[in-house]
């Protein structure tokens, strides 16, 4: 568990090669949080806690990024939604994103249904992009293979240990930037409908004035020219306040 000090995490897209950019982005965000009058802002990102729920539900959470499905389910009423970063990645549109359905490039499948009848790699059953977009389409004959992450789902497909996987399009683009060999030998056969992207959150103990200050600080960080290199590396293109009801409407379709 995190210590008693306030905790910040950006674990959702924290691939090893991107950590210098993540750290630079956090340093910039932290500076703007301090400038907005917020106190006890974490100086660095926490990476010592493996279970993201231990971070998201920690009483000392200051800032984190989560997935839309946990936001509307296990985290419901236990965190404050700040808003949603927009990404410059194929499949994204504003603050919304898609899942990309990938197979091996040499797979002899002519339809999504045919691919779904085989072995389906999913990162986790609480992932909207990796599982919930598929759960209403899945074939009863399918075999589920739980990988633990989008990157490992891609590996399973590439290695021939799974026939298809649904991959968050931001993860797919970022991995293509820093580990293109992981995508080699795979291809996208279809895309899911748009859904609100992975939101920024803060702990439930933050008051309304602090939440407003955090949102203002995030907007200022996105407008900060000195942070442009970090944003470009992370494919961050903007920030939007997305209503919680938008998440609830889409994330509760498939239970």
N, C-alpha and C positions, 0 to 999 in steps of 0.2 A: 504493500500500500504506500501511497505518497506520504511524506512526512507532514508535520503540522504546518509547514510553510505552504503558501499558496503555490499551486501547481499549474503548469501549462503544458499542453501536448498538441502536436500536429502529426499524430501517428498514422493517419489514413493514407497519406501518399509519401511516407518517409522512407523512400528507397535509399540505400546507402550512398549512392552517387549523388543524391540530391540533398544530402544533409548539410553541406556548407551553405547552399541556397536557403534551405529551411531555417538554419540558424541566423542567417542575415535577415531574412524576412521577419523572424521573431524579434530580433534586436530592434528592427524598425518599428514593428507593432508595439513593443514594450515602451519604446521612446514616446510614441504617440499616446499610449495609455497614461504614462506619467505626465505628459504635457496637458492631458485633459483633466488632471487633478486626482486621478486614481492612485491610491497608495498600495504599498506592499506588492508591487508588480513583480512577478518572477523574472529573474535576470536571464534565465536560460530555459530551454525546453527540457522537460523530463522525458527520459527514455528508459528508466529503470524498471518500470512496471509493465509486465507482459500482457496482463489482462486489461483490455481497454475499458471494461465496465468498472474495474477498480478505480480507474481515473475518472470516468464520466460520472460516477456516483459518489466520488470522494467529497466529503464535506468541505475540503479546502480547495476544490477546483476553482481556478481563475478563468481558464480559457482552454478550449479544445475544439477539435473538429470531429463530428460523428457521422453516422449514416442515417438516412431518413427513417429507416424501419426501426432501429432502436429508439430514435427520437420520439416516435409515436407509440411505442410499446413499453419496453422496460424502463425507459427514461421519462415516460409521460408524467408530467407534474413535478419532476425532480430536478429539472434544469431549466434555464431560460434560453430560448432561441434568440440569437443575435441577428442572424441573417445568413446569406449564402454567397460564397465566392463564385464568380463566373470564370470559366476556363476557356482558353483559346485552344480547343482540341476538336478534332473531327468527331461529330456526334453531339457536340454541345450547342446550345442555343440560349444565350443569356445565362441565367442562373439554373437552367435545366440541362440535363444530360441524358444519355442513353446507355443501354448495354449493347455490346457488340457480340453476336453469336459467332464463335470461331470454331473451325474444324481444321484438320490437316489439309494442306494444299493439294495433296494427292488423294484425298478422300473421295470415294465414289458415291456421293450423296447428291440427290437432285432437289431436295426440299428440306426445310427445317424439321418437319415431322419425321422424315427418315432418319435424320441425325439424332433426334431426341429419343428414338426407339432403342438407342444403344447405351453406352456408358456416358453419364453426364457428370462432369466435374463441377463441383460448387465450392466456393470458398467457405461459406458458413450458412446455416439455415436462418440466421437473423440478418442476412445481407439482402437488401432489396435488389441491387444490381446483379448479384451473383446467383440468387436463388428465387426470390419472390417474383421476378419477371418471368421465370420459367414454370413456377409451380402450377399455374393454371393450364399450361400447355403440355406438361410432361406425359409421356406415354406410360401406361401401367406396366409395360414390359421393361422400362428403363432401369438401369442400375445406377445408383447415386454413389459418387466417389467424393468424399469431403476432403478438400486439399488444405484448407487453412488460410489461403490467401489467393488473390487474383493471379499473382505472379506464378504461384505453384499450380493453379488450374491451367494456365497457359503451358507450363512445363509438361503436365500430364497429357495434354492434347498433342503437343509437339512430339513427345516421346512415344505416342501411340498407346498410352495407358488410359486414355479417355477419348471419346468420339466427338464431344462437343463441350463447350463451356460458354457461359455468359460473363463477359468481362466489362467492367466499368470503363467507359470510353476514355476517361481521364487517365486511369491506370495504364490503359493500352497505349495512349500517346506518350506518356512519360517514360514507360519502359522502352518504347520505340526510340526515344531520345538517348537514353543512357545505357540500355542493354538490348540493342536491336537483335542480337543473336537469339534472344528468347522468343522473338516473334517469327524468326525464320522458319519456313516450312509450314506456317499456319496462314489462314485467310479468313476474312469475314464473309459470312454467307447471308446474314440478315441483321437488322437492328431492331431494338425494342422501341416502343413509343417513348416520348420525352417524359421526364419526371423531374421534380425539384432535386438539385444537386446536394452534395454533402455539406451540411450547415455548420457554422460556427456556433458554439454554445458557451454559456457560463453557468456557474453553480446557482442553485436555487436560493442561496443566501444573499445574493446580490439584490439590492433594492432597485426600484424603478429609475432613480436618478443615476445610479451607477451603470445600469444597463444602457441608458441613453448616452452616457459619457463613453461607454465602450463602443457603441455603434458609431458615434461621431469620430472617435479615434481610428477605428477601422477604415472609415471613409477617407480620413486624412492620410493614412498609410498608403492606401491605393492611389492617392493623388500625389504622393511624395516622389519626385523625380529621382532622388538618390536611391530609392528602392527598386527602380525600374529593372536593373539587371537581375535581381533576385526574382522579381515577378515574372520576367521573361523566361528564366530557367524553369520556374515552377508552372508556367503557362497560365498564370493568374492575370485575368483581363479586367476584373471589376468586382463590385460588391453590390448586392441587392438585398433589401429587407423583404423576405418572402414570408407570407402569412403562414402560421402554423396550420391553419385550416387547409391550405394547399397540400401540405404533407399528409395530413390525416386523410384527405379525400383519396389520395393515390396509394398510400402505404397500407390502408386497411382493406383494399379490394380483395386481396388473396390472403386469407388467414391460415 
